[in-house]
């Protein structure tokens, strides 16, 4: 069943002159940094409470939802595959076999390394690149800007927010500021 074009009215007009690189790579890197912090907080929580860290790795909000590890894997996949689709660079394949906090930390770091390796010029013209998705019931065709703004970023942040909610449900002291991440306006302006 094809998805209707969910683009809000403001996306039907040309984007202001903000590069696709700036709209994607720094935003995804920031979200991955938030996930790194979540792994650190989960590890500290397990140590402080004398818990088996595996409890947090496997925790999920509901029986039919992915657990903490899978939320990080999906966010990682979304980040690297988004940039791959928008740049025509083949992203690294990852086995989705992480079962420890240390392995999740490395998965996030590997995704960050890939994003850091992408030159901004690789996304020149990406707003007009055709992106087709087909996974299960999902079948959708986008131009690059609609793909990024109406599918990829919302999907990425769904998994980041769900990882946050899982830790919160498990008693880890995470709050809104942890989700928002550090604010460094100099770094953001330079991106």
N, C-alpha and C positions, 0 to 999 in steps of 0.2 A: 504494500500500500504506500504510494508516494506521499511524502510529507508536503503539506502546503508550505509555501514560502513564508516563514514566520518573521521575516525582516520587518521591524517597525518602520513607520513612515520616514523617520529620519535617515534610515539606511538606504532609502530609495534615491536619495540625492547623493551627488559625489561627496566623498569624504573630504574633510579639510586636509590640508597638506601636513599630515603626520605620517611618517613612514610606517609601512607594515612591520618593519623590524622593531621599531619603537613600541608599536601596539602589541607586539607578541613576545619577543625574546626577554626583555627586561621584566615584563609582567609574569611570565612563566617562571623565570629565575627567582623572582620574589616569592611566588607561591611554593616553589621547591624549597626555598630557604625556610619558609614556615613549616613545611613537612619535616625538615631536618630538626628544627626546634622541637616539634612534637615527639620525634624519636628520642631526643635527649631528655625531654620531660617525662616520657614514659619510662625510660631507663632509670632516671632518678627516683621516680615514684615507686617503681618496683624495689629498688634498693632501700629506700626509706621505710617502706611498709613491709619489707621482708617477703615480697610476692615473687612468684615465678614469673619472669618477664614474658614467658610464652602465653600467659593468660591475657596479656595486653595485645600481643601479636595476633592472637586468634579471636579477640573480642569482636563482636558485631552488634549492631543495634537491633536487628530482628533476624530470625532464622533464615529468611529468604534474601538477606542482604550480604554483600561481601564483607569480610572482616577487615580489621585494621591493615594487615599486610596487603590485602588485595586492593584496598583503597589507594594505598601508596603506589602499588604497581599500575593501577589504572591512571592515576594522575601522571606518573612517569610516562606511560605509553601515550597519553594524550599530548603531553608536552613535546616529546620527541617526534611523534607522528605528525602533529600539527606543523611543526617547522619543516619536517620532511616533505609534506604535501605542498606547502607554500613555497618551498625553495627548490624542489626537485633533487634534494640531497637525500640519499638513502640513510635513514636513521639506524643506529645500532639495534640489533635484535637482542632482546633480553628474555630469559627463559621463564620468568614469573615463578621462580622456585625459591624465593627468599622466605626463610622461616624463622629468622632471628632479627632482633633489633639492629645488630651490627650489619647483617646482610641488607636490611632495608636502608640503613644509612649509606652503604656503598652504592646501592641502586640509585638513590637520589643523587649522590655525588657523580655517578657515571652519566646520568641524564644532564646534570649541570655542566659537566665537561663537554658533552656534545653541543649543548646550546651555546656555550662560550666559543666553540670552534667555528660557529657559523658567522661568516662575514655579513655585515649589514647589506652589502650589495647583492647577496644571494636572494634577498626578498624584494629586490626592485621589480616592480610590476606585478607583484604577487596578488594585489587587490583584484586583478582581472583574470587570474589563473582559474581555470575550471577545476573544481574539486567535486568528485563523485564519491559517495559513501554507500556501501551496501553491506549490512551486517544484520542477519536475522530479519526482523520486520522492518528495520530501518533502511530506507532507500531514499537518498536525497542528492540533488545536484545543486551546487552553490558556485558563485564566484568567490574568489579568495577572501574579500573583505566580509561578505556575508557569512562564509564558513567560519572565519575567525571570531567574529563578533556575536553571532547568534547560535553557534554550535560549539566550537572548540573551547573558547574561554569559559562559557557557562558549564560545560561538561567537566573541564579541569577543576573549576572551583567547587563544583558539586562534590567531587572526590576529596578535595582538601577540607571542605566543611564537614563532610561525613567522617573523615578521620578525626577531626576536632571533636565532633559529637560523641564518637566512640570513646575517646579518652575521657571526656567529661563524664559520660555515663559510668565509667569505671573508677571514678573518683580522682582522676588526675587533675591537678590544679591548672587548668587552661581556661583562659578567658578571651574576651573579644580582642584585646590588644595583642594577644598571642596570634590570633587569626589574622589581624591586620598587618602584623610584622613590623619591623623597624622602619622608622621614617628617616630617610636621608635625602633631603631635597637636592643636594648637590649631585649625588649619584643619579637620581632620577632625571635631573635636568641634562646631565651629560649623555644619557642613553640615546 
